[in-house]
Amino acid sequence: MQNILVPIGSNESARTTLQYAIDFASIIDANIFVFRAYSAISKTGTMINVNSIIERETSLYLRTLVNSVNTKNVDVKLISANGSVIESVNSIDEEIGIDLIIIGAKSNSIREEIYLGKTAGSLVKQTEVPMLVVPEGYVYTPINSILMAFRSGIVRKKAALKPLQFIAQKFQPKIDLLLVKTPDYTDEDLVLDKELEKVKNSLTITENPTTFQGVLENLNSFKPDLLCVFRRKRGFFTKLWEKSTILKSEFYTTVPLLILKGKK
C-alpha cells in the first residue's frame, strides 16, 4: 500500500481527517495525496480568469491545511482538480494508482444527524478504490482489533481482500469475522474463502434480515478498533445503491470503517 488519497471537504473535521491519514501513513510508510475538487466556469468577456482564481484559492487552502498538521516526515502532495469529485478521483487513480482512499464520514456536511455524507457515499458507490471512512473528529489509535462482517464467505474478487491483508500484516490485529445468514443464504455462503480463514481469529454466525442489521446488533459486543465490510450490491451497503447519505439513526459507528471493493 503506497499511495493514499485524502479528499478534503469544507467542514471543520478536515484537519482531523488529514492528521489521521498522515498518522496511518507514517506507520505503513505510504505517500499521501491531499485532494480537493472545485467547479468554475470562465466568464467570457472579462479580464479575470475565474478558474485560475479558484484554482489558486483551492491550492492555498490545501497548503494552509497541510501546514497546520504534523506531517511526520510523510511525503504529502497536493492535488486540486476542476470537475466532479468522482471523475477527478477516477482520473487520479488511473494516473498514479491509488491503493486506499481515506475520507471523513461527512467531509462537506455540517448536519449533526448525518453519519455518511453525500461525498463519501458517492465515492463508495461510484469508484472501485477501497475506502477507509473516518468518523468526525476521530483521532488515530493503533488498530488492535477488527470486526469484519459479511453475508457470504465467497470472495469472487481476491484482490478486494488486499487492504485487509496488508493491515493484518502491518498491525497484527485480532480479526473477528461476523457471518450474517440472511434469508436468501445458501450452504455455499457458509463456507469461508481460504484467504478469510487465514486472517481470522474467530468466527461468529448470526441470523438477520440483512448484513446491515447483523452489524448493528453485534458491533457493541465486539468493540473493534476498525469495522470492515465488503461493498456488494446485496451486501452491507445496499442502502447506498438507493442514496448516498446515511443518517446516524440508520447506522453509526465511532470507529473507522474499511470498505473493501472489487479493484483489480
N, C-alpha and C positions, 0 to 999 in steps of 0.2 A: 504494500500500500504506500504509494509515493506521493500522489497528488490529491489534495483535499480542497474542494471548492466550498467557500463560505459566502453564500448570498446574503447581503446586508440590507436590511429594511430600514424603516424610518422611525421605529419606536425606541424607547429608552433601553431596551434589553439588547440592542445591537452590540454594545461594548462587552457585555457579559457573555454573549454567544461567541464573539470573536475570541475572547480570552479563553473560554472553554476549548475552542477549536485549537488554539495555539498550545494550550497545556496538553491536550490529547496528542497533537502532532509532535511535541517535544519528546514524548515517551516513545513513540514509534518511529521517530526520525523521518517525518514526512514534510513535504512542502505545502504551504498554504497559499491559495489564490483567493483573495478577497474580491468579491464581485458585486457590482450594483448596476442595474439596468435603468435606463432613462428613456423617455419618449419626447421627441421635439420635432417640429416642422419649421424649416427655414421660411421666413416670410419674404415673398418676392417684393422687390422694390424698396427694401430697407437696407441701410448700410451696416446694420448689425446682424451678424450671423447667430441666430438664436441657438442653433445646435452647438456651436463652438462654446458659447457661454455656459450652456447647461452641462456640456461635457467637462469643462474646466471646474465648474462647481461640484460636479459629481466626484471628480478626481480629488479635489480639495477635501471634500467630506471624507473620502476613504483614507487619505493621508492623515487627516486630523484624528480619525478614529484609531488607526494603527499606532499613531504616536501616543495615544492615551493608554495603551495596554503594554504589558510586559511581553515582548516578543521571544524572550528566552533563547535567542540565537536561532530561532526557526526562520527559514527562508520564506518571507512573506512578499508576495507580488500582488499588484493591484490591477484589476480589470474593470473598466467601465464600458458599457455597450449600449448603443442606441437601438432599441427594439424591445420586444417582449422578453420576459424572463425565460420562458420555455425555449424559445428559438435561440436565445443567447446561450443558455446552458448547453443545449444540444450542439451548438457550433463550437463552444469551448471544449466540450468533450471530444468532438471529432478532431480538433486541432492538437490538443495536448494530452488527452486521455485522463479522465477524472475517475479516481478509484472510489471516492466517497464524497457525498455532499453533507456538510454539517450546517444545519439551519435552525433558527429559533422557531418554536412551535407557532408563534404568531408574530412574524417579523414585521408586519405592517399594520397590525390591528392593535387598538388600544381598548377594545371591548373586553371587559373583565370576564364575561361569560364564555368567551371563545377559548377552546383548547388548541385546535389546529386551524390556523388561519388560511385564507384563500391561496396565498403564495406557496406555502408549504404543501397544502393539499393538492394544488395543481402540479407541483413537481413530483409528488408521489404518483399521480395518475399518468402524467404525460412524459416522463423520462424513464430511462432504463438504468439510471445510475443508482446504486444503493444509497440510502439516506440515514443519517443519524439526526433525529429531531430532539432538540434540547428544550426542556421546559423553561418558561420565562424566569429569568433571574438565577438559573441553576449554575452553581459553581462546581468546577471539575473535582471529582473524587476518584480514587482508583477503582477499577472495575474488578471486584472480587467475586461477584455472583451475577449470573444471567438467568433469566427465565425466558425460554423460547417456546412460543405457543403456535400450534398448527392443527389443522383438521385432517391431514393426511401425511403419513410417513414417506410418501412417494416424493422424490425430488427429481423432476424431469430435467431441469437445467442445473447441472452440477456446479457451474460457475457461480450460481446465486449464493452458494454457501461460503465463498471465499472470504468475505469480510468477517463472518463469524469465526471461521477457521483461523484467520490472521489474529483476531483479538484473543482467541483461545490460546494461541501460541505465545503472544506477547505478554498477556496479563495472567495467564494460568488461573482463570476464574473457575468457580464451581458452576456448572451448567445444568440446570434443571429443565427437562423437557415436559411440556404440557400438551398432551394429545387430546383434542376435543372431538369426541364422537358426536357428529351431527346426525340428524335423522336419515340423511341420504348416504351414510358411510357404507363402505364395502369392507370385506375382510382384508383386502389388499391394502386399504388405507391404514390398517392397524400394524402393518409390518414396517419397521423403521428402515430407512435407507442406511446402507453400511457407513456412510460418512457421518450421519447423525449418531449412529451407535458409537463412533469413535470419540465424539466430543461430549457425550452425555455423562453426567454423574448420577442422575436419577430420572425416572420416567413416571409421570402421573397421568392416568387416563380418566377423563371426566366426560359426562354426557350433558350436552347443552344444545339448544336450538341453533346457535351459531358459535364460531370461534370467539367472536367479539364478547359474547356473554360468558363464555368459559373463562376468558381472561378477567373479566370484571369480577367474577365470583372467587377467583383463586389468587389474584395478584397480591392482596394483602397478606395472605398466609405465607408466601414465599419471600416477600420483601427484598427483591433483587436490586442490584445497582444499575441494571440495564434490562429492558424488556426488548425481546427480539421477535419479529413476526415476518412472514412472507407476504409480499403483495401478490395476491392471486385474485382472479375475477370472482371466485366463490369463497375467498378467504376472509381474513380479519378485516380488511378494508373495503368490504362490499359497499359500505355507505359512500365511499369516495368515488364509486363509479356513478353515483347519482348526484353528488355535490362535492365541493371542495372545502367546505367548512364543517368542522365538528365542534359542537358545544361541550362545555365541561359537564353539563347534565347528561350527555350521551356517553362520553368517555373522558377520563382524565388520569394522567399518571404524573407523579412527582419525580420520576427518573427518566433519563433519556430513552428514546425509542429507536431501535435499529430496524430499518425496513429493508429486507432482502428482496432483490428483484432478479430479473432474468438476463442481466447483462452478460454477453458472451466474453 
